[in-house]
Amino acid sequence: MMYVAHDWKDYKLLDTGDGDKLEQWGDVLLRRPDPQIIWPLKNETEQWKKVHGHYTRSSAGGGQWDMKKPIPERWTVSYDKLKFHIKPTNFKHTGLFPEQAVNWRWMMDKISGAGRPIKVLNLFAYTGGATVASAYAGADVVHVDAAKGMVQWAKENLQLSGLQDRPVRFITDDVFKFVQREQRRGNKYDAIIMDPPSYGRGPGGEMWKLETSLYPFLESCMEIMSDNPLFMLINSYTTGISPTVLSNMLTMTVSQKYGGKISSGEIGLPIAASGLTLPCGILGRWEA
């Protein structure tokens, strides 16, 4: 199953080829590398030559932006009623993964249709796309990320969307330790969202490797789910992991306890020039 984020107005994936994608973020054109794009660029149109910024990889690792035209330090894009700050970072990212709109739409529908108060825990929460979407839909949200700068960015996104008065707690902390503390406190959540990295290191030097850490972490999260949970969502950008792996893990944990329904698949973006879809990551969803 391929879930495609096709209802953007402020973002467009214009074209792809030769390892790069050409994107429109509001009024700004950016050219960035993407490991999935292993096909040639058939026609380098004028648009490719009009980019504001081009991120190129270095042979020594990492890379850098070559800004061809002046752009604001950061600017805003909207998805439906949600608003986000966009800013090119040193690691080629912009602070937002537009393909995640398929998940924002899904969680907003689940939360607003629940007919009861919903408490959401967003783990590895980055700049808070899912936090803003959940708050907009009426949930109480706890947003946890270990990076202070990302938590601040998420706060600003919430404010930008006019949702600063919603019940959202922002926590800068190691995600695993936070979940363990929530177990001890007896706190429970109706929905858990996670976007775990491939590799990571906790503040005390704890190693995270998705292949060995995800399943025990899922088991840990089971301890803080409410008696009547609404959903669990796992996103992954780890190369080589199949959506079926996420489906299997959810079947062995959440589904075994609560029944419900599982779906999994790829998430992607429509390519305007070719009509093809660019695969971006995978998801696994459990819903009551």
Order of alpha helices (4+ residues) and beta strands (2+ residues): beta-beta-beta-beta-alpha-beta-beta-beta-beta-alpha-beta-alpha-beta-alpha-beta-alpha-beta-beta-beta-alpha-beta-alpha-beta-beta
